[in-house]
Amino acid sequence: MDFGVRAPSRRQLLSAIARVGGTAALYQAMTTLGHAAETQFHGPPNLQGARPGSSVIVLGAGLAGMLAAYELTRAGYKVKILEFQNRPGGRNWSLRGGDTYTELGGATQKVGYAPGNYFNPGPWRIPHHHRTLLHYCKAFGVSLEPFIQYNHNTWMHSSEAFGGKPVRFNTAAADFEGNIAELLAKSVNAKALDDAVTLEDRERLLEALKGWGMLDKDYKYVSSLRASAHRGYDRPPGGGINGAPIASKDLNSLHDVLDPQVWTSIGFFMGHEMQTTMFQPVGGMDMIGKGFAKQVEGLITYNAKVSKVAQDDKGVAVTWTDTATGKTTDAKADWCVCTIPLSILGQMDLQVTDEMMAAIKAVPYSGQVKIGLEMKRRFWEEDESIYGGHSFTDQEIALISYPNNNMFKDGPAVLLGAFAREMGAYRLAGMTPEQRIEVALQQGSVLHPASYRKEFSNGASVAWSRVPWAMGCCARWNDETRKEHYQTLVGMDRRIVLAGEHASYVGCWMEGALLSSIDAITRLHKRALEA
């Protein structure tokens, strides 16, 4: 698009592409322009030339820790992993029927899901451009399946729009596009954009708005079969005598579609990480942790609570206690890769520089709350034709996400009944697990009034601020803390180096943890060779 005599800025160009071409065109353009490149994975690290007998102790058997141990062992290092929990994976975690989980404060939940069902309290989807994770999943034999991210047939709900009633996502999105297109067309026809658009592009823009915004010959967004093909029909196309479709008549107003819940929900899918081609492990997210653990079998000591990490110019000493027996041990190594979350690490006896400790303590953690509800049957599929995807609401639960596996199967299934953030998460975290379930049922019933309570069987919740071994979901850097502390945090502190999602620019994602791990062990290896 020609913005007058000057070439358009990248921002202007991307905005124009987004208006006319939608998310897919925008994402492709951003990738071409270097704004949405894939993550920085160039293959496994090159750690050739390790000194015989060199040893590394890894703190934490999450993905970052296990990847570090795997690659360091392949390079010839002698590696030992200490893990606080009795399982691998860290935040890569699934709860299943029969599991017991106790949160800070002592509330204990015994999960009652049917065999084969699960709930992923932590990560639950993998973008197609997270190439590090996809590489190692393939290498370690972790089977993946599609994760349906974007579903036109889910619900969008705002207490301040549409009379407080949920509407189908495609209906809200179509009415947003139509109303905005009509508004912009009026501006173009009133020559309000003549200073920015050439005469030729003015005509092209009007034609684009008519097509994209489903406008009539007068550039108005009105009830029509064209609009209904996007937003849904009062009577959909069929066969025989009554096969002719009937256009939907009750279009939503500009006022309703300008509600923040509407445009933020639409914009959700334009985020770099939230694009529509995504994956999940077959059988639950913890299959990734289990797949990684097989590669480092025999290297992990579970139930190991680390209390102190000391170092000098010759090596590292880690004091840990076996939580099953109470026995305390000192483990020594030449080097240490520490993947313990900063929220825990900042409370430990850690012998690092003041600058490193300041960096560790400078980064707060988010406190999301997730709730997994098992329903007696897949009513969202059977009654509402919803197969995967998310419904959005401005209530505290924020969204409902529908399972992507075992579609069309009879019997119980688990949906994500809440992914609460910020104030919603803060309030839910202050409740008992039973109270959280009740809130999820109450608010979810707004979107599914006929079935939600009727079909509910049992549920489980995880408030990440109450998770004993993490005390938060993931690190939340801002521009100021990154500028002041990030390079210190990711740098080597004599013989200790940190790794994890907190040591990356892909925070809150497994990809960030793996990329940071590769970077950390590459620098550790270089330092070891120099030593």
Secondary structure by P-SEA (a helix, b strand, c coil): cccccccccaaaaaaaaaacccaaaaaaaaaaaccccccccccccccccccccbbbbbccccaaaaaaaaaaaaaccbbbbbbcccccccccccccccbbbbcccccccccccccccccccccccccccaaaaaaaaaaabbbbbbbbcccccbbbbbccccccccccaaaaaaaaaaaaaaaaaaaaaaccccccccaaaaaaaaaaaaaaacccccccccccaaaaaccccccccccccccccccccccccccccccaaaaaaaaccccccccccccccccccaaaaaaaaaaaccccccccccccccccccbbbbbbbcccccbbbbbbccbbbbcccccccccccccccaaaaaaaacbbbbbbbbbbbbcccccccccccccbbbbbbcccccbbbbbccccccccccccccccccaaaaaaaaaccaaaaaaaaaaaaaaaccccccccccccccccccccccccccbbbbcaaaaaccccccccccccbbbbccccccccccaaaaaaaaaaaaaaaaaaaaac
